[in-house]
Amino acid sequence: MFESKEEYEKFLKDNVMSTKQAADYLGISRAGISYLVKEERLKPFYEQHNVRLFSKREIERYKKERDKE
């Protein structure tokens, strides 16, 4: 799928956000992200133990929706 490790890392950097990255981008706390997940306003694409990963598009979609309110 990826030609090199660098290409894979670029894909991750451009398309995936950790909980901390999402919280920083949205200007809220990590607890705020947990609340939004619990309320089903954000949906991680990966969740195991204490790790959640989000699609950058999902976070941007939520931000756009939130900022309209």
N, C-alpha and C positions, 0 to 999 in steps of 0.2 A: 504494500500500500504506500509506504514512504520510501523514497530513494536513499535516505540517509537519516542518521540520528538527529542531525541538525534540522532537517525538514520536519521530522516528528516533533521536536521540541518547539519549533516555530508554530506548528499547528496548535499545540497545546497552549502556548502563550497567547495566541490570537483568538482562541475559541473556548477556553476553559478557565473558570474562576473557582478558587477555593472559597470557603466561607469568609475568611478574613479579607480576601481580595474583593468579594462581593460587598461585604459590609463597608469597606473603605470607599468603594465606588459609589455606593448609595448614601454614604455619610451617616451610617447607623452602626450600632454595636453588633457583635456576633450574636448576642441574645436577641436582638431585633430580627436578625436573619432566621433564627430558630423559631421565633414567633410567627414570622411570615410563612415558614414551611408548615408549621402546625395549623395555621389558618388556611392553608392551601392556596396562598397567593403567590408563592414561589415553589417550584418543584425541582429538586436536584435530580440529575440524571444518574448519579452514583451516590450511594449512601451505605456505609458500613462502619460499624463501631462509632467512632467519633469523627469520621471523615465524610464530608459532603463535597461533591463537586457539582458545579452549575455550568450550564451552557452560557456563554457570554450573551448570546441572543436572548435567553430567558431573563437575564438580569437587566439588559437594556429594555426589553419589552415591559418589564415591571416598572422601571424608572420612568419610562415614557407615560405609562398609564397613571402612575402616582403623581407625576408632575402636572397632569391635566386636571387633577382634582382640586 
